[in-house]
């Protein structure tokens, strides 16, 4: 072998020397033949950024890891830092439910979010400081941005959840179909909520300082049925390249009922222990319609849009308590039959000035009226008019945006009051880009929280002869101020941010419970004082190999200042240190398997009079994707917990103490299967979504 190698080397050296010695060599004629190679597909892959800060908002991008672990759009939102989604698909942002949900920049509700296909979602934008063109009552905005292209021809999706126990059912079925042509898109979809669970709600009250002392225990052991079926339908028509017409409508019958028995125990002058039957009837129908027009001018960025919407809500609710052990006690019946009508028009105009300046202006006018057949003479009307404008100035490293929203609200209650109020709501953000990885942000916003018509409705709701709840038509709006400074960092594809913040709320609307005549309790919403919060927050979306982690945590101090009414009942100023956190993790495996887990935790929070808290919530799921259009999954929530305390509250007053505890009863290991399927034909085009269609709902007890 060595000899062959040496000979080969010598021959190679000889040939090279001969060729080098001759400058020109004739190799003769060499014939070449054409051939064609067809490359079927070229794919360039890269890991997407998890998040970034831009123009006063935080943007989180979707990737295959998150989508593979998500059976529905609410599952996707669980993977966004700062967003909490509970088992009933209630969505909050940094602990607040005063938020707006958008799809492609158009307002929606949670039922519309539930029927979205997760694979349609491109990114989720979070506005912790909404600009002036957003409603003055919101504390944050979540905007789900869909991929620009969707299908022409026919396309559709089906999703369902299958419980394994009738003890507890959480199912959010969804189905949709659409047809698109070059200029027209027609769509219809269904989203449902089927929640069945057993809950115990316990109220305990104890008087002190007067004889005789009274001890009251009231436990409602009920089967809770929450049923909602919502049909969405609409069309988008591209009249010209710059003009779009759109219609959207929905019909939503829903009910929320609790039926069972009440165990009561009253100790005092009259010792009375027994079982009471609770029966509830709750029927609601909401109908919504919206018409939208948008004109895009030739100048890039200049747009004019207008929207007209109308909503009708009719309800019929009654709750009765019957004491079968004592025929002398008459049934207690609480009944409401409200009807609410809402209409609004909104016009927006955007106009760029040069390359660095953008001006947005608009107006909104709305009317809201409510009547209640069971409350004689109750007729409530509210007119709201808003003018707003924002100014943005953008440079290579900085972005300044500020605006003002002026709202005039006029409310009138028949035979009671007629009053108007002007609210000025400024807003400002300043972002500075230190370099490609670091951003600084400073923000301020003032907002207003107006009482709902259900809170203003002067109903009287009697659980028993010892406890009464009342509405309050004299409630005034509460005002909030929020200011924070933050820093965000991009580390490769990961994203983290932290900030310090201060929030204040004045004229706070809180429940006030008082002892009447030493033997009965009355709760009514009142304007009770001020609540202040100051602290720090951390959030991040991180990637470690096959593991993706999204987390958010807040540590803050709370202070309350009692108003004049609260001081009359000897309510003292209070202070508390609070902490809340949420973390979601996804692990992707081979063969399109994904394992995810979510934990949400919060310590005790304080209001003017009461403390509130809830136990930690944890959810786990395992999903498998087949050929990109079929997905199977299994999910469990609170395994081995047995019970889940979804809400607790405590009151320590001068002459009494009280507590409330809501407990959800669970199987030892609750399991839910889920299945989704999607199909499509044809090419791709842009689909437009319209104004939200969320029906206002009366706040009720229960989970």
N, C-alpha and C positions, 0 to 999 in steps of 0.2 A: 504494500500500500504506500509506503514511503517513497519507493522508486517511481511509481506512477505519478505521485504528487510532484516530484522533482522534475520529471520529464514534461509534465503539463506546464509548470512554471517556466521552463526554458523555452518551450515553443511559444508561449505567450509573449515573452520578452523579445524573441526574434521577430515575430510578426509586428509587434509594436515598433520596433526599431526600423523595419523595412518601410512601414507606412509613414513614419516620421521623416524618413530620408527622401520620400517623394512628395512634393507639395501638391501635385494634381494626380488623382487616381480616377480611372474610368471604370465604373462599375457596370456599364452597359445600361440597357433599358429595364426599368423595374415597373411592372404593371400593378396598379392599385385598383381594388374593386370597392364601390360604395356599399355600405351596409347601414341599416337603420336600427337603432336601439330605442325601444319605447319605455319610458319611465312612467309607471302607472301612478305613483303618488310620491310627493316629497313632503315630509313632515318635519318641522322644526319645533322642538319642544324646549320649554324653559319654565322654571318655577316662578309663578306670579308673586308679586309683592303682596304681603298680607294687609297692609294698610298704609295710608299716608295722609297728611294734613294739607288742605288746599282751600284757599278762599273762605276761611272761617268754618269749614266743615271737615269731618274725618271720613275718609273713604276706605271701606274694607272690600277687597276683591275676592270673588269666589274662585275656588280651585277644585280639582277633581276629588281631593280628599274630603272636603266639606260636603260636596254634593253627593258623594257616595254614601255618606252617613246620614243623609237627610231624606226622609220619606215625604215631607211636605215643606212648604215655605216657612211655617213657624219653626220647624226644626232647623232650618238655615239660620234664622234669627238667633237661635240659642247659641250659635257659634260666634256671635258678634259681641265683643267686649262692651259691657254696660247695659246690654239688653237682657231682660229677664222674661221668660215665657213659662207660665205654670202649666199644670196638667190640663187646664181648661182653655189653653191657648190665649189667656189674658196676657197682654204685652205691656211691659213697663220699661221705661228708660231711666236708669240711675234711681230707681225707686219711685218714680213719678208716673202716674197714669194719665196726667194731663198732657198727652202727646198727640200728634197728628201722624197718621200713616199715609204714605204716598206710594204710588206706583207710576214710574216714569214722570214724576212731577205732578201727578194728579191725585187728589185726595181720595182715600179709600178707607174701609173699615177692616176689622180683623177677619170677617167672614170672606171677604174678597181675597185677602192675603192667603187664607187657608186653601183656596182652590187653585192657586198658582202652581205651575210646574216648577220644581226647584231647578231643573236644568235650563229654564228660561232666564234665570237670574244671573246677571253679570257682576253686579256690585251692589253694596248697601251703603248709603250716605247717611251720616249722623250729623244733625245740626243741634248742638247743645245750646246755641244762642240763635234762635230763629230770627231772620231779618224782619223788617217792618211789614212786608207784604203778607206775612203769616198772621193768623188770628191772634189777637192780643191776649187770649186766655191760655195759650199753650206754653209749656216749659221746654219742649223739645220736639224734634221732627225726625222721623225715620222715612227715608225715601229709597224704595227698592227700584233699582234701575235694571230693566230687562235688556237682554241682548238686542241689538238694533234690528236684526233680521228675524222674522218669524215666517210661518209658512203661508204660501198661497195654496190653492186647492183645498183639500180637506185635511184637517188635523184634529187631534183630540187627546184626552187624557182621562184615566179613571184611577181613583185612589180610594181605598177603604181600610179600616182597622177592624179587626175581629177579636172580640174579647173571649177569654177562656172561662170566665166566671160571671154569673149574673149578679153577684154581690156588688160588683163595681164595674161600670161600663164607661169608658171614655173613647168615643168614636167620632171622627170628623171626616165622614165620607165626602168625596168631591168628584165631579165629573164635568167635562166640558167638551164642546165641539165648536169649530169655527170653519168658515169658508172664506177664502180670500181670492180676489181677482186683481187685475192691475190697479184699479182705482177704488174698489169696494171691498170691505171686510165686514162680515156678519158673524156674530158670535153669541153663544148661549152657554151658561154653565150653572151648576148646582153646587152649593156648599151646605153641609149639615153639621149640626152639633147634637149629639145624643149622649147625654151624661146622666147616669143613674148611679146613686150611691146612698149608703146609710150613714147618717150623721147624728151626733148628739150635741145639742147646744145647751149649756148650763149657765143659768144666771143665779148669783147668790147676793143677797143684800142683808145688811145688819145695821140696825140703828144703835145709837149709843148716847149716853148723857141724859136720857129721859126714861122714865118708867111708865109702862113696862117696855123693855127692849124687844124688838121684833127681829126674828130671823126668818128669811125667806129663801127657799130653794125652788127653782123652776127649771126642769130639764125636759127639753123637747127631743124625743127619740123618733126620728122621722126618716122616711124614704124620700130622697130629693130627686125630682125628675126635671131635667132641663132639656127641652126639645126645641130645636130651631131648624127650619128648612127654608133655604133662601135660593131663589131663582134670579140669576143675572142675565141680562140680554141687552144687545145694542148693535150699533153699526158705525163704521167710520167711512166717510166718502171723501176722496181727494178730488175736489171740484176742478182745481187747476194746480200746477206745481206749487203755488204759493197760498192756496186756500183749502182749508179742511173743514168739513162739517161732521159733527158727531152727535149721536144720541145714545144715552145709557139709561136703563131702567132696572128696577128690582122689585120683587114681591117677597115679603118675609113674614110668614106666620110663625110665632114662637110662644112658648109657655115656660113658666118657671114655678113649679109647685112643690110643696112639702106637706106630706100627709103621714100621720102617725098618732102617737099618744104623748101626753105630757104628764110627767110625774111631778106633782106639786107638794110642797111641804111648807105650811105657814104656821109659825109658832108665835103666839102673842096672846091677846085677850081671847081670841077665838082660835083654838087649835084645830087645824083642818088639814088632813092629809088625804090625797086621793089621786085617781087617774082621770085625765081629761082627754077627750078625743079631739084631734086637730085635723081639720079638713080645709083644703085650699083649692080654689079655682082661679086659674090665671090664663087668660086668652088675650093675645096681642096680634095686631096686624099692622105692618109698616109697608107703605107703598112709596117708592121714590122714582123721580124722573129728572133727567138732566139733559139740556141741550147746550152744545158747545160750538164755537166758531173761532178759528185762528187764521190770521193773515200774516204771511211772512213777506217782508219787503225785499227789494233787490239788494239793499244794503245789508251785509251780513250782521246779524245780531239784532236788527230792528224787527220787532214783532208786536202785533196787536191781537189780543184774545178777549173773548166775552163768554160768560157762562150764566145760564139761567137754570135754577133747580127748584124743586118742590117736593115736600115730604108730608105724608099724612100718617099719623099714628093713632090707632084706636085700641083701647085696652078695657078689659073687664076682669077685675080682680076682687076676690072675697076670701076672707079667712074666718073660720068659725071655730070656737072652742066650746065643747059640750061636756058638762060634768055628769057622766052617767051614774056616778056613785051617790049623787045628791040631786034628787028631782026638784028641790026647792031653788036650786041655782039655775037661772035662765041662761041659755047659750049666749056667748059673747060673739057678735058678728061684726067684722070690719069689712067695709065694702068701698071700692073705688071704681069709677068708670070714666077715666079721663080721655079726652080727645085733643090731640095736639096737631096744629097745622104750622108748617114752616116753609117760607119761600125766600129766595135770595137771588141777587144778581151781582156779578163781579166782573170788572173790566180791568185789564192790565195792559200796560204799554212799556216796552223796553226799547231804549235808544242809545246806541254807542256814540260817544263823542270823541273822535280821534281814535288812536290805537289803545289808549290807556284808561279811558273814562267810560263808565257805563251808568246810565240813569234809568231807574225803574220807578214808575208811578202807577197808581191805580185807585180804584174806589170799590166799595162794597156796600150794598144796602140789603137789609133783611128784616123780615117781620116774623114773629113767633107768637102764637096765641094758643091758649089752653082753656078748656072747660072741663068741669067734672059734674056729672049728673047727680052724684051722691052728695055733693057739697052745694047746697042751694045758694045761688047767687054768685058762685065762684066763676069769674071771667077774668082771665089774666092776658095782657098783651104787652109785647116788648118789641120796640123798633130799634134797630141798630144801624148806624151809619158810620162808615169808616173811610178816611182819606189817608193815603200813605205814600211815602216816597223813600227810596234808598239811592245813595250815591257811592260808587265804588271807583277807587283809583288804584291802578295796578302798575307796579314797576317790576324790574327783573328780580329784585330781592324782597320787595315789600308789597303789601296789599292792605289798603285802608278802606273800610266800608262803614258808613253810618247812615242812619235813617230815623224817621219819626212817623209814628202812627197816631192819628187823632181819631178817637171814637166817641160818638155821642149815642148814648143809650137812653131811651125813654120807656119807662115801664108804668103800667096802670093796672090797678086791681079795682074792679067794680065796687062802688060804695065804700072804698077804703082810701086809696091814694093814687096820685098821678104825679110822677117825678121824673126829672131828667138829670143826666150827669155827663160831663165831658171828661174823658181820660186821655192824657198825653203820655205816650209810651215810646221813649227814645231807645235807640239801639246803637251799638258800636262794636266793631272788631278791628284789631290791628294784628297783622301777621308779618313776621320778619324771618326771612330765610337766611340763616347763618351760613350754611353750605348745602350741598346736595343731600345731607343726612339729617341736619338739625334745623328745627323750626321753633320760633317763639310765638306765642299767641296771647293777646290780651283782649278781654271781652266784657261788655256790660249790657244788660237788658232789664227793662221794666215791663211787667206784665200785670194783667188783671184777671181775677177769677170771680165771675158773676154767679150768683146762686141759680140753680136750675129751677125749672117750673115745678118739678117734683118737690124740691126743698121749700119752695114758696107756697105750695098748696096747703091751705090751713086745715088739713085733715087731723082727726084724732084717732089714734090706733091704740086699742086696749088689748094687751096680752092677757091681763087678768085684772082683778079689782085692786091690785096693789101697784100696777105698773102701767103707765100711759106714755105714748110718744105723740108729739104734735109737730106739724109743719109750721113754718114761720114766714108769713108774707111780708114782714118788715125787714128782712135781711138786706144788708148793704154789701156791695162788692168788697173783696179783699185785694190788696195790691202787694206785688212781690218785686224785689230788687235782687239781681244776681250779678256778681262780678267775680272774675277769676283771671289768673295768669298761669300759663302752662308752657311746657316744653315737650316736643315730640322728637323721637329718634328713629331712624331706619337703620337696622342692623342686618345687612344682606336682604333677605326676603322678609325678615321679621320686623315688627313695628311695636314700639312701646311709647307711652306718654304718661306724664304726671303733671299735676297742677295743684295749686292752692285756691280755695274758693271761699266766698262769703255770700250767704243768702239771707234775706229777711222777708217776712210776710207780715203785713199790718192789717188790722181789722179782720183777723182770722175768723173764718167760719168753722166753728167746732161745736160738738154736742155739749150741752150743759144739763146735768142731772141734778135735781134738787129734791129734798124731802118735803112733802106737803102734809101739814097737820100731824106730823109725827108718825104717820102710818102708811103713806103711799108715796110713790116716786114718779116724777115727771121728767122726761127728756125732751129737749127742744133745741134745734140748731140756733146758735146766737153768734154775734160778732163779739169775741171774747178777749182780744188783745193782740200781742205780737209774739212771733216765733223767729228766732235767729239761729243760723247754723254757720259754723266756720270750721274748716278742716282741710284735708288733702285727699287726693284721689290718684290712684295708679291704675292703668289699663294697658293691656298688651295682647298682641297676637303673634305667637312664636312658633317656629318650626325647628324640630329636632329629628332629623332623619324622617322616619315614617310617622312620627308623632307631631300633631298640631295642637297647640294649647292656646285657648283664649281665656283671658282672665280680667277681672275688674274688682277693685277694692276701694272702699272709702272709710276713712276714720275722721270723725268730726264731733265737735261739741255743740250741744243744743242749749239754748237759753229761751225762757219764756218770760213775758211781761204781762201780767194780768191787767185787763182793762177795767173800767169803772164797774161794769156789770159783774165781772168775775170777782172783784174786790168786795162787792156787796154780799157775796156768798163765801167770803173769807178764803178765796183761792189764792195761794201764795205763788210768788215767782219761783221758777224751778230751773234746774240745770242737770244735764245728763251727757255722758260720753257714749257715743254710738258707733257701731261698726257694721258694715255690710259688705258682702263679697259674693262673687259668682265665678265659677271656673268650669270650662268645658274642654274636654280632651277627646281627640280622635286619633285612632291608630289604624292605618291602612295596611292590609295584608295582600298577599298574592291572590290571584283568581278573583279580584274585585270584591273582597270582603272588607268591611269597615266596622270597627267597634268604637262606640262613643259613650261618654259619661258626662253628666251635668250635676253640679252641686250649687245650690243657692242658700245663703245663710245670712241672717240679720239678727242683731241684738235688739234690746228694748228701745223703742222710740217714745218720745213724750209729746203730748199735746198740752193745751192749756190746763185741762182738768185730769185727763186720763193718760195711762201708759198703755202702749200696744206692742205686741210682738207675735211672732209665728215661729214654728219649728223649721229646721233645715229641710229642704226638698232636694232629693237626689233621684236621677233618672238615668237608666242605662239602656242601650240598644245595640243590636247586631244586624247589619244589613248585607245583602248579597245582590249584586247587579248582574243581570243576564242580557248580553247582546245590546246593552245600552238603552233598551226600551222596556224592560221588565225588571222590577225590583221587589224582593221579598225581605221582610224584616221581622224581628221580634223585639219587643220593648217591655221593660219592667220599671215600675216607679215605687219607691219606698219599700223594697223587699225586706221582709222580716220585721218591719216596724209594727205591724198590728193596728196601730192608730196613728193619726197624723193631726197635730194641733195646727189648724190653718189660721186661726186668729185667737188671740187672748187680749183682754183688756182689764185694767184695774183702776179703781177710783178710791182715793182716801180723802173724804171730806170732813168738815168739822163735826158733823153730827151723824155720819153714817159711813159705811164702806161698802164697796160693791165689786163684783168681778164677773167676767164673762169668759167662757171657753167654748170654742167650736172644734169638735173632734170628728175626723173622718175615720170610719171603720174600714179596715183593709183585710183582704186575704193574707195568708202568711207569705205567699210569693205571687203577687199579681202579675199576670202575663198578658200581653196584647200582641197579636200578629198584625202585620200590615202588608198590603200588596198594592203596587202601582204599575200601570201599563200606559204607554203612550204610542201614538202612531202619527204619521204625517205623509202627505203626498205633495207633489208640485214643487215650486220654487220658493224663494224667500222675498218678503217685503216688510214694510214697517207697519206695526199695529199701534194704535193710539188708545190710551185709557183716560177715563173722565173722572169727574167729581165724585167724592166719596158718597156713600149712601148709608151711613151709620145712623140707626134709630136711637133717639135718646131713651134711656131706660131708667126706671125707678130703682134706686139702690135698695136691695133687699138683704135680709140676713141669709146665712147659709154659705156654703162653699161654692 
